[in-house]
């Protein structure tokens, strides 16, 4: 494979960002304070002789008053890169979007400069992608080692990137385009859907059953994006002895229990990427085992899936999304 000069530059850029000293991000804590900086950040490089009279992505971010995001960008080598030739596409969270990050996320970003750097580059992609270029289920590689974001289009509402609404599209710059988004793309994906199960101890029992049934390959497939409703470990305490017996008795791939176990596990898998904004109350999703799942949405939040209550929604993966639920969805156990 031939590696272009641009790819080398982007690799060097990412390494530089991740190796920044912690004091580079020392002002980040103030962005979460009540007295947030309101004025546009001055950028001494904006008048660089190299790019006279150009409206670069940095200039556009100033005009859009994406103050906090711009501060973070300018405190890294990304500030210089986004004034280069590009082209780039930037999904820029508003100040309010960054301020409303959960407390645990704020603490993690403040404590770990590498995580902060990863968050920033996950909002940036190579190439200029306007709203006209967007298609449903379009997966766009980001500067975070190519980990993609997913575009969803709707007939009755604004498009989303992952679980986040694009509030102001197509702010055109000379070296790309900026789309303003209403939330922050965080957390960044740790890997594919199966990697999410591997990296979260709360899903360890479900992961083990997936492995016993030989379905891990399906959850790793980068070509077919999926949505996984993953029961937590506590969910298996509510499971009947009969269902547990079927899941445990998977020693022979030709046995009836093995096929039944696969079907039960696949009731938690839906083809396609369904972040919570793409779902409506009363909507039915068809699972990979050809059963229907009834979706419950209240106050614009995903609350129920079938008989399960959603404990955590919208955990991103490179090939889809995971929602954590409190029940194992074995409907045939009702009667």
N, C-alpha and C positions, 0 to 999 in steps of 0.2 A: 504494500500500500504506500503510495506517495504522500508524504506529509507536507502540507503547504507551509509557507512562511507564516501565514496567519495562524495556523494551528500551533506552530512553535511559540509564537508570541503569546497566544492565549494560555498555553501551558505555563509559560514563564510568569505570566500575569497571575494565574491562580496560585502558583507556588509563592510568589511575592506577597500576595494578599494573606495567605495562611501563615506566613512567617513573620507577620507584623509584630512589633513589640506591643505588650499589653497597654503601655501608656498611649499608644495610638488611639485606643478606644476609651481613654480615661473620661472623656466628656459624654460618653454614651448614657451614663446614668441620668444626666440632666434632661435627656429627651423624654423620660418618663415622669418628670416632675410636673407639678401643676403649672408652674411658671415656665412653660415651654418657650423656647426662642421663637418669636413670631416673624422677625424680619428676615428677609432673604439673606443667605450667607454670601459674603463677598468671596469672589474667586479670582485671585491674582493671575491665574493662568488663562483666564477667559479672554484676555487681550493679547495672547501670545501672537508673536509675529508669524508663527507657522500657520495660523488659521485666521487671518484677518477677515472681519465682517461675516463670519460664518455663524449660523445658528445651530450649534451642536446640541447633542443630547443634554449636556450640562446646562446650556442656556435655556433649553426647554424646561428642564426640571426647575430652574429658577422662576421662570414665568408661571409655571403651574403651582409654585409655592409648596413643593414637596420638600419642606425644609429639613425635617429630620432625616429622611432618606438621603437627601443631598449632602447633609453634614457627614453621614457615615461613608458615603461614596468618596467624598473629597479627602477623608482621612486615610485613604488607602491609594494604591496605585491605580485603582479603577477610575479615579477622577481624571487622570491623564489619558487613560485608554479611551474613555468615552468622549474625548475631544479629538480622537484620531479619525482615520478615514472610515472605519467600520466596514459594512453597516452593522448596527446592532438593533435589537428590540429590547426595550426595558419595560417591565411591569412594575410601576412605581406606586408603592403604598402611600396613602395620605398620612399626615401627621396623626390624625385621630386613629387610623388603622394601627400604627405602631404603638400608640399610647394604650390601646385596649388589648394588647397582647396579654395573655394570662400571666399572673404573677410568677408562676414557675418558669415560663418562657423568658420573662424579663431577667430573672435571676440567672438563668443559664447563659443568656447572651452577655450579660454583664461579667460573668465569671470566666467565660471561655471565649477568647478572641478568635480561635479557629472556627468555633460554631457560628460566631457572628459573621466571619468572612464567608463561610459556606452559605449562610442565609442570603447575603448580599448577591453573590454570584448566581444563586438559584433564581434570582429575579431578572437575569440578563441572558439573552440568547444571541447567537450569531445570525446575521441576515436581517433584512427588513421585512417584517410581517405585519401588514396592515389588516384592518377588519375584513377587507375584501379577500384576503388570502386565507382567512380562517374557515375551517370546515369542522363539522361535528366529529369528535374523537380525534382531532388532529393532535399529535404528540410532538412537541417542539423541544429538541435537545437544548439544555442550558449550559452555561459555563461551568456548572458543578459536575465535572467529569462526564458531561453529556446526559446527566439524569434529566428526563423530560418533564415538562408540564403538559397538562392535557386541556385542550379547548373543548367546551361544550356550547352548542348553539341551541336556541329555543325560539319557538314561534311567537311567544307572548312576553318575553322578557329579555334583558340584556345578556350577552354571552358571559361565560365564566372561564377563568383559568384555574384549574383544580377546583377548589371549593369557593373561590373568590370571584365576586362580580367585577367585571370591567366597567367602571362607572363613566370614565371619559376616554374613548378610544381615539387613536390616530392623531396624536400631537406630533406632527412631522418635524423632523430635524434634518440638517444637511447630511448627517451620517447615520440616519436610522429613524426610529419612531419610538414614542413613549405612549404607553397605555396606563392610565391611572386606575388603580384597583382599590376596592373598599376594605380590604383586609391584607394582612401580611402572609406571604407564602411560607409559613412556618408551622410545624417542623418540616425540615427537608426530608426527602425519602432516604431511608437507610439502605434500600435495595428493593428487590422484587417482593411480591405479596408473601411468599414463603419466608423471606428474610425478616419481614415484619413479625411473623410468628416466632422466628428464631430469636429475635432480639428483645422480645417482650415476655418476661416470665409468666405474666398473667395468662398467656395463651399456650403454655407448655403442654397441657394435656391434649388440647385440640391438635396441636402440632404433632404430637406422638401418634394420635389416631390417623392423621393424614399420612404419616410415614408408613404406618402398618398397612394402610389400604393402598399404598403405592400411588398416591395422588399428588405427591410433592412436585413432580415434573410439570403437572398442569398449572400449579401455582407459580412456577418459575418461568413459564413461557413468555418471552417478550413480545411475541407476535399477536397474542390474543389478550387484550386488556380485560380484566375481570374486576368485579366487586365481590368482596368476601365479607360475610357477616360472621365474625369469629366469636364463639362463646368463650367466656373467661373460665378459669379453673373452677371457680365456685359453681358454675352452671352445671357441672357434671355431678355435683352432690344432689341435684334435683332430678337426675335422670333415673328412669326405672331400671330394675335389675335386668329385665328382658332386653332393653335397648343396649345397656352396657355389655351384656353377654354377646350380643351380635357384634359390637365394635371390637370386643376383645378376641373373638373367635375368627381371626382373619389369617390363619396359618396357611391355608390352601387357597390359591387364587381361583380355583374352580368351584369352591364351595358356595352354597347358597348364601351363607352368612357373609362371606367376603363381598359378594355383589350387593347384598342388602346394605352392608356397612358403607360401601362406596356411594350408593344411592342416598343414604342418610347424610353423609358428609357433603355430597354435592348439592344438597338442599340449601346449603349455606353459600353457594357460588352462583353469581349472576354474570352472564357475559356482558361486557361493556363496562365503562367507568361511570359509576353513579355516586358522585359527591352529593352531599345533602342538599345543596341548592337546586339540583336537577330533579328532586323528588317532590311529589305532591301528596297531600293527605288523601287516602283512599286509593292511591295508585297500586296496581298489582304488577309485580315483577315475576317473570318466569325464570326459574332456577335451572341449573345445568342438569338436574334430575327431572325436569319437566313438571315441576310443581309450582303453584302460585304462592307468592309471598305478598301479604297485604301490608302496605306502608302506612305508618301513622306520623303525621307532621303537625306540630302545633307551634304557633308563634315563630314560624319560619325555621324551626329546628326539627331534625329527625329524632323522633321519640320512641317509636315502636317498629319492630319488624316481625310480622307474624305474632307469635305469642311472646316474643322476646322484647325486653326493654333495652334501648340503646344507652350504653354506659359512656362510650366515647365514640364520636363520629369523625370521619374524614382524616384517617391516618394515611398519608400518601405513600404510594409505592411506585417504582419505576414502570410497572405494568398494570397499574390499577389503583384501588383504594380499599382500605380495611375499616370496618365499623365494628367496635366491640359491643357484644350483647350479653345479657345475663341468663339466657336459656339456650339449651341445645334444641334445635328445631326438628324434633321427631314427632311429627303430627300423627303418624299411624299408631302412636302409643296411647292416644286418647281413648280408644275403645278396646 
